[in-house]
């Protein structure tokens, strides 16, 4: 990537049929070119000459020379920023799947702007309250739920992280539920985070069976921060209020293999789902600052989320 005959090359050979996040950064002050693949640096160099581009058309999917070289594949979320982004910003762009702050709305303010909805029936039990950060979404009926679909990363055997604040009125029900169907059911479905029969927080993943880490019983009417991570290297990990609470060796995430739907506060119609250690049902309480990442967060990255 770079300027004509003054280019920077990456070092990783890409595999067909997989999604990659690619970023190219040019710092005009330092005359420096940088390439990032999935948020990580692939290399940088000082250009031989400065950028001399002019106002013109932009061609996507082929080179600009007359005969051209055509791209055969899919492109998505192409953005141009009129400044040099930092490496931290690039990593966030590449790995943050969604961020729902629930500040009196269901808008995803992450890079993908995934649509979120809540219970549409009258007397839905959905309301807004003072959150851990600004506002939070509150669930207080058996039919209350938040739902968002389009989570391709959560349907693959790849690392992920899920983070949220909870403020339970009672420690019962499903907090985070994953399914192939928008109903909460489908060919693959599992409550990922919720409560056990005695009110303990449960974090679980799937590899032909549910593998769970059992957490503490959270205080009522108080905020508790939860982060669930999984990777093939470190397995399943549960963080409570910024600290690692427990882990379990799980070498594979036997995911649904397709784009997934996420329920918060309910499991919808997922009565056919594997339940593991979670007693599925309606959650009564509030949720705030819901994040999904397509990589495993480190403990140093979890800590700031738990101390906003």
QUILIN-V154026 format. One record per residue. N is the residue number from 1. NEAR is the number of other C-alpha atoms within 12 Angstrom. Layout:
{{N;NEAR} {N;NEAR}}
//
This chain:
{{1;25} {2;29} {3;22} {4;17} {5;12} {6;19} {7;24} {8;25} {9;22} {10;23} {11;15} {12;16} {13;11} {14;14} {15;9} {16;10} {17;10} {18;16} {19;22} {20;26} {21;31} {22;29} {23;36} {24;37} {25;37} {26;31} {27;24} {28;19} {29;13} {30;18} {31;22} {32;26} {33;34} {34;34} {35;34} {36;34} {37;28} {38;28} {39;29} {40;29} {41;27} {42;25} {43;24} {44;27} {45;25} {46;23} {47;26} {48;18} {49;19} {50;20} {51;22} {52;14} {53;12} {54;7} {55;6} {56;7} {57;8} {58;12} {59;14} {60;18} {61;16} {62;15} {63;15} {64;16} {65;10} {66;9} {67;8} {68;12} {69;13} {70;15} {71;13} {72;11} {73;15} {74;16} {75;16} {76;14} {77;18} {78;16} {79;18} {80;13} {81;15} {82;10} {83;14} {84;23} {85;24} {86;22} {87;24} {88;18} {89;22} {90;28} {91;28} {92;30} {93;33} {94;31} {95;35} {96;36} {97;34} {98;39} {99;33} {100;39} {101;31} {102;36} {103;26} {104;23} {105;25} {106;35} {107;26} {108;28} {109;24} {110;26} {111;28} {112;28} {113;21} {114;28} {115;24} {116;31} {117;27} {118;32} {119;30} {120;15} {121;14} {122;11} {123;15} {124;19} {125;26} {126;34} {127;29} {128;24} {129;23} {130;22} {131;30} {132;29} {133;26} {134;18} {135;23} {136;32} {137;44} {138;40} {139;37} {140;30} {141;25} {142;25} {143;28} {144;36} {145;45} {146;47} {147;37} {148;38} {149;33} {150;27} {151;36} {152;31} {153;35} {154;41} {155;32} {156;28} {157;26} {158;29} {159;34} {160;40} {161;42} {162;46} {163;46} {164;46} {165;43} {166;46} {167;35} {168;36} {169;24} {170;30} {171;37} {172;34} {173;44} {174;50} {175;54} {176;48} {177;51} {178;52} {179;43} {180;33} {181;32} {182;30} {183;30} {184;38} {185;29} {186;25} {187;23} {188;34} {189;42} {190;52} {191;48} {192;52} {193;53} {194;51} {195;42} {196;32} {197;22} {198;20} {199;27} {200;29} {201;43} {202;46} {203;46} {204;46} {205;51} {206;36} {207;26} {208;17} {209;19} {210;29} {211;34} {212;37} {213;37} {214;33} {215;34} {216;25} {217;22} {218;31} {219;19} {220;19} {221;19} {222;21} {223;28} {224;35} {225;41} {226;44} {227;50} {228;52} {229;47} {230;45} {231;30} {232;23} {233;20} {234;25} {235;32} {236;40} {237;43} {238;42} {239;40} {240;37} {241;28} {242;28} {243;26} {244;27} {245;25} {246;26} {247;29} {248;28} {249;23} {250;28} {251;21} {252;26} {253;32} {254;27} {255;33} {256;30} {257;20} {258;24} {259;25} {260;33} {261;39} {262;48} {263;48} {264;54} {265;49} {266;46} {267;45} {268;40} {269;26} {270;31} {271;22} {272;20} {273;30} {274;31} {275;36} {276;30} {277;32} {278;41} {279;32} {280;40} {281;36} {282;39} {283;43} {284;35} {285;43} {286;44} {287;51} {288;43} {289;42} {290;47} {291;41} {292;41} {293;38} {294;35} {295;33} {296;30} {297;35} {298;26} {299;24} {300;15} {301;25} {302;31} {303;21} {304;17} {305;32} {306;30} {307;21} {308;18}}
//
